[in-house]
Structures are given as structure tokens and as C-alpha cells.
Amino acid sequence: MNITTEQMRFWSPEVRKLKPYTPGEQPKIQNILKLNTNENPYPPSPKVVEAVQKVLANSADVLRLYPDPDASELKQAIAKQQNVPVDTVFVGNGSDEVLAHIFKAFFVQEQPVLYPDITYSFYPVYSQFFGIRTKILPLNDDFEIVVDDYKQANGGIIITNPNAPTSIELGLAAIEEILQANPDSVVMLDEAYVDFGAESAVKLVEKYENLVVCQTTSKSRSLAGLRVGFAIAQPHLIAALEAVKNSFNSYPMDRFAIAAAVASFEDQAYFEAQNQKVIASREKLVFQLNELGFKILPSSANFIFASLPSKDAGELASELRERGIIVRYFNKPRINQFLRITIGTDEQNQRLVDTLKNEILV
Ligand SMILES: *Cc1c(COP(=O)(O)O)cnc(C)c1O
């Protein structure tokens, strides 16, 4: 919808200037192969479905009542699965909401917040939304974080690990170096993809009073439709997040989300088996795409970042789209010759490979 300047006079001046995030497309077309938003190709644990059905069965009794504002049951399930004390856990309506609270709670400072030029595109949006100063630090030519860049004055540090959309993991030794160099600012690690083979920094939380680790159930737990994210940090940081949350929405976690996410965290075996399948499919897909001439950055995520030297990435994305396969293309400096491709099932990945081989690259 096109809003006229005249209609805009009703908007708050700040809102007129917003540049909102554009989510990956959720097409309404049938038989489309969606490899564009890093969802998990497998269903959630059957225990999740049972838990939702149980809430449904009691819905006449419980839906009229507010849910637990603290989502204590969920915090306990996360604490148990992550092997951390329950008072180090914060939960929110998707990790996007948790991230928003982290920005508000820690990063509205005199000094700018530091993050890489190529990373999750919600960070500039939140920075603008909360009036946060930023200093953008380029990744090196191999798309890696330059640790020494993160040793300058700052009002906070944001690192996605593994990074998105590059899929590259930063080792915990480098992360500790950054944490130690910045004793007076909060370092936030967005670990949305950590369960696909990277090492989590949750184990460092007890050692560093300036560390916040953020994770989500959207990717590795197949619950993108449920909206459950969480953060782990020492209690003095959790307290700030609770203060922000209770100044915005006291009940972000509904009864379905709490019950389903608890069931997911209690079914560790399903979670591990499913992620192993995604990792195995990733390795197979990387091998097949390499054979077709693609260059692929080393991935520790449930997606790959791939370029084909012989073909324009934007064109390749449209040609795949014409054939019912959607991948993510970012028309941005440095990465406009890459495609971000979500790992599907082996069958789905094979459809991608066959389409490229038999229809596009002939
Ligand atoms: C998907 C993603 C999120 C958002 O996850 P939700 O919990 O679905 O809101 C956050 N950070 C990164 C880097 C992501 O890729």
C-alpha cells in the first residue's frame, strides 16, 4: 500500500523514518520447494504435537486464563537441557523479540555498538528502532570476523555464531578473546544456528559477567511457527531483560508455545537425531554442488552460502524460482554473487541439484 505524505502526518515522526526488516518470502503456491528461510525440513518431535493436543483438550478451562507471565516451566526445561541454573534463562516470543529486548536493555549507550558488515539484517533495524549508534566492521576477504577489530571503545558487541548468511563459525577461543577485551560492555552472541555442528558459548556464561547468548527453537527444533526464543546470561543481565520485557508485554509466551516448547526440550534424542540428518544432508549437498562448479563457504549451519563463478547469482535465483525452487538472494555489496540455500531433506536437495544440472546449467 502506498501511503501519501498527507496521510503520514498521523504517524509519529520517528516511525516515518523507519526502514523495517523484510522477512524471507512465505509463498502461498503449492509444490514449491522453499529453501529460503532456513526452516527445518523435518516436523517437530511427536511429543510436541501431543503437548499441543493436551492444551487443546483443556482449552475450555485454560484459554480464558492468562498464561504464566514468567513461563517458569519453560525456563526450567531450557535450564535442564542447557545444563545451566534457571535464573540464567530468559524466554521470549521468538528470538527476534529476545534480540529486541537485548538491544534495548544493553546497547543504548554513548559509544557505538560493533557488528560485522555482513550479518543478520535485523541488527540495523533494531539499532534504528532504538536509536542505537553503530559501527560496522567489515569481515575479511574470506568472510571471517577480524577479532582485533573488536578491541576498540564500544557500547556493546553483536556476533552471530555461526554467522548468517555466511554460515561460518567463530571458535570459542576467539570469542573469549573478545569477551576479555571488553570487560565493560555486553557481548551478545546470536546462536540461532549453533545446533548444526558449531560449539555453543553457553558454557562460558558462568565465567563471563558480560556475555549474553541468544538461541531459538525456530531452526534446530522445527518450531518456527511457534515463536519461542531464549537467552542465557548471568542473573544481573537477565534482570535487565525482565525489566524491559515487563515494560512491553508481560505475557509474550502463550499456553501453546510454553507446552510445546517444553516438550521439545524434553525430547533430546529426537532433536539430536534430526539435526544429525540435516548435517549429513548438508555435507552431501555441498559435495554435489561443488561438482557443478559452485564455491561454498565452510558451513556450520542448516544453510550454505554458495556462488557459481560462471553465472550471475541474481539470475540463477530467478531461474530456480521459475522452476518452483526458492532460495534467498541478497542484492547487497560483497554478497550479491551468492545464494543462501537452506538445507532440505535429501530428496529436496536432490531436486535442487537435478534442476540445476538438467535444466539450468546445460
Ligand atoms: C532465524 C534467526 C533469528 C530469529 O529467530 P526467531 O526465533 O524465529 O525469531 C535470529 N537470528 C538469526 C541470525 C536468525 O537467522
The ligand as a MOL file (V3000), in Angstrom:
LIG
                    3D

  0  0  0     0  0            999 V3000
M  V30 BEGIN CTAB
M  V30 COUNTS 15 15 0 0 0
M  V30 BEGIN ATOM
M  V30 1 C 16.2300 -17.0310 12.2750 0
M  V30 2 C 17.1240 -16.1100 13.0230 0
M  V30 3 C 16.6840 -15.4400 14.1590 0
M  V30 4 C 15.2290 -15.3660 14.5320 0
M  V30 5 O 14.7140 -16.4640 15.0710 0
M  V30 6 P 13.2220 -16.4720 15.6180 0
M  V30 7 O 13.3840 -17.1660 16.9220 0
M  V30 8 O 12.4420 -17.2470 14.6280 0
M  V30 9 O 12.7290 -15.0780 15.7990 0
M  V30 10 C 17.5840 -14.6950 14.8870 0
M  V30 11 N 18.8580 -14.5630 14.4930 0
M  V30 12 C 19.3150 -15.1460 13.3810 0
M  V30 13 C 20.7220 -14.9570 12.9830 0
M  V30 14 C 18.4480 -15.9210 12.6040 0
M  V30 15 O 18.8720 -16.4430 11.4710 0
M  V30 END ATOM
M  V30 BEGIN BOND
M  V30 1 1 1 2
M  V30 2 1 2 3
M  V30 3 2 2 14
M  V30 4 1 3 4
M  V30 5 2 3 10
M  V30 6 1 4 5
M  V30 7 1 5 6
M  V30 8 2 6 7
M  V30 9 1 6 8
M  V30 10 1 6 9
M  V30 11 1 10 11
M  V30 12 2 11 12
M  V30 13 1 12 13
M  V30 14 1 12 14
M  V30 15 1 14 15
M  V30 END BOND
M  V30 END CTAB
M  END
